[in-house]
């Protein structure tokens, strides 16, 4: 697995929690929302999404409920818990710090000096 | 492949799950297919939408493996990986009473390494219970090894390595202990000590990683207490002068030992049954009940083995007996106070 793939896989819980931060969604809806928000960059197979959802639920960061809709199969909706919101806030801050420092480091040395002047 | 074929294949992958939970998992995936087939963004024709949805699924094997990794439904394998080696160990150890010293020494090293392998198997299987169980057995065994030699701040006591919890301190050193432990090279002692430190670190890491799962935390604390007890026993026996008192006691034959141990064996068997329920049961309340039963059997075992007026006063004895059960009750209360749905399987 390449480093980028590892990074993407590692960010799966964060992405799911972010998508569910404002409203409850079912699995398929989460996949589409993720794809839409990232303009197609983050695509996730169901084989990756559902175990991740179940793990987050097991960890107490998500909770789920089944909802019936007439003439259709019932759907399992996931929503973020208070514990999940706290975890999301913490992880967001960590990622922001990481990304900021990563970009600073990746810039050519001359560019950094120019920026700081 | 069609969605029906996909679901059939996934059903095969999930055959270790209880029927109701498997049905729920399949229903969730079936509703995923339905959503994809109804989504106009997936294509104009139903067949196009179906194929696109299928392409996004990943294989049923991948999905099944992922769900099994989270829910861990095949706890009976873990149970066999605990009970099987323990029974095998008991059989081999008792038969080694008649074996030559070199064979005993080889078995000693083999047992330690087998414990470490079972810890690794537990990690690979993502089974916290399996890992915790073998960490405790291994670490207790290391302490007993050091206690037999009085090394690394562990007071020397004479004990029977056939039992990992210092049960048969009455057995004669000539019969067992000398054969088992004599000739432990210094390097080997240090090796086991390093492995011991690694095991304790792993135990702490598992508690931290599962800090939201009170069932696992409670079980880990029980194992930690058993471990602390295994260090406390040589200390207490040493303080009470028992290590000097038992020198002259004669070795008991295996059948006589069994009669002497009938109560502890009964509690051990109760513990085995409770372990089984804890590892295999799917329902959370049943698993808590099993953990309480296991804690009670552990407390009773410790009580039967360790109650000696010269070592404990009666109130201390009852505390010892009830402490494991109290830990489970506290863990269970904390989980209930969280008021969130329990995981399908922890």
Interface residues (C-beta under 8 A of the other chain):
Chain A: X26 X27 X28 X29 X31 X32 X43 X45 X46 X47 X48 X50 X51 X54 X55 X57 X58 X59 X60 X63 X64 X72 X73 X74 X75 X76 X81 X83
Chain B: X27 X28 X29 X30 X31 X32 X34 X35 X36 X39 X41 X56 X57 X58 X59 X62 X63 X66 X67 X69 X70 X71 X212 X213 X338 X340 X341 X343 X344 X346
